[in-house]
Amino acid sequence: MGDVLDIPDTMKCPNGIFVDGIEALSVLLQRFAYPCRFADMVARFLRPVPQLCMITNRMMDYVFDEYSHLLAQLNQPWLSRDRLRHFAAIIRDKGAPLKNCWGFIDGTVRPLCKPDRNHIILYNGHKRVHGITFQSVVAPNGLIASLFGPVEGRRHDSAMLVDSGLLQELSQYSFSLDGVSLCVYGDPAYSLCVHIQGPFKGVNLTPAEQQFNKAMSQVRVSVEWLFWDIVNYFAFLDLKKKFKIGISPVGKMYIVCALLRNAHSCLYQSSTSRFFGIYPPQILAYFN
């Protein structure tokens, strides 16, 4: 893993101490794997709490600075037009009525500790929690293709879509080799356009429309599995009391864990990739 992420042999922390690169990665993974305190990690790494804190932050900054672009843009080798067409065929074979859907879009809320001030802008009325929101695009191979955020918890998914610039990226890259427009599928919160589709809305739906919504819902559920995987593998993210705006880099933590979760999927697959029967790219190909 150290070679894949091109981690330096030695890393320097802000206080001037030097630490082995693999040790720094191990500290980061230990910190996020379970909601533990730095004091609980002293016996394993034989370092005082202040050093463990600085090592974690230094390693987190490194992963974010070097690889966050993999979640910020769709112009990636594993998202070529030929691969997108293949994704659409895989989703279609799984029972989706849409022939040109290559992925799924959804928003997720990460709960936070209630802030002392400006808590209204962080309050999500739908989930009834204070939190930050992320927008994800998920491919059937189990990888997060795009991650935008964090934004305030009260922001609606449709507003986040506009701010993310995803529509412009889809209009540029979401095509098959023969020029056919491809789309991602979302929930009713998203407005319909060429590259974003959603379920039929209303209460008086025809049987055909109801069947369409049901069939698409059965394949779209895979995006929820991915959100669960991130919190399952990196349980520290689920410790709301440790997520405090202005004290912890809560947004950066989630993005780094999403990258590490993609790495895990490349190595061991995921529930989503097994559901669709398609392998993610090799880990070296993904990060390089």
RAHU-V614938 format. One line per field, one symbol per residue. phi: phi as a letter, one per 40 degrees, with the letter a starting at -180 (. if undefined). A space follows every 10 residues. Layout:
BEGIN
phi: ???
END
This chain:
BEGIN
phi: .ccccfcccb bbcdcgcbbc cccccccccc cccacbcccc ccccbfbcdd cccccdcccc ccccccbccc bbaccbdcbc ccccccdccc cccchccccb cbabbabbbb cbcdccafcc cccccccgac abbbbbbbcc cgbccabbic bcdcccdccc ccccgcdccc ccbcacccgc cbbbbbcccc ccadbbbacc bhbbccdccc cccccccccc ccccccdcdd cccbcdcccd cccbcgbbcc ccdccccccc cccccccbga ccccccgbcc cccccccb
END
